[in-house]
């Protein structure tokens, strides 16, 4: 992972944590725990997935779907 990819990923993760806190009223540490232990976070770290190229909102929607279903789920278009 290049430095640029690391920075992009870090900003997406920060946004995800903030979105989760706003949506749920969660405190910082529990929100960080949810995000950092998610499958979406793992995919975001995998450069081959290309997920880091997507916007924060898109990645957060994937995260919300994972939280709802307990796993990553392919969304129908």
N, C-alpha and C positions, 0 to 999 in steps of 0.2 A: 504494500500500500504506500503510495506516495504521500508526501506531506500535504499536498493539496487535497487528496482523497480523505486523509485523516481529518483535516479541518472541516470539509464538507460534511462528513459523517458526524463529527462532534456537534456541528450546528443543528443538524437534523435531530440528533438525540436530545439536545437541549430543548428544541421546539416540542418534541414529543412529550418530554417531562412536563413542560409548561402547559401544553394542551390538556394532558391528563389531570394535572392539578386543577385547572379551570373547570373541566367537565365533571370531576368527581368531588372536588373540595378536599382532596387528599393533601397531606403535608408533603414536604420535599422528599424526605428519606423514603417513605413508602412508595411514592411515585417513582423515584429512581430505581427502587428494588423491582417494581413491576416492569419497567422498561428494560432494565439491564438483564432481566431473567427471561425475557420474551424470545420467541422464535424469530420475530421480526428483527430484533436487535442482532441476533446471530446472522440473519440473512444480510443485514445492513453491513456487517463486518466482512462479509464475503464479497470481495470485489468482483468476482466472476458473475454474481447475481445482477450487478448493475443497479441495484436498488438505491445506492447512494446518489445516482444521477436523477432520481425522481424528487419531486418537491416534498417538503415537510408534511403538507396536508395529505398527500397521497399515502405516504409512509404511515402517518398516524391513523388513517382510515384502515389500513391493513392491520395495524396494532389493535384498533378497536374491534375489528372482526375476530382477531385471535382471542381477545379478552371475552368476547361474546360466546364463541364456539369452543374455546379451550385449545384451539390449534389454528394454524394457518389454513385458510379455506379459499379456494379459487372462487372469485366472484363472477357471476354471470354478467355479461355486458348488456 
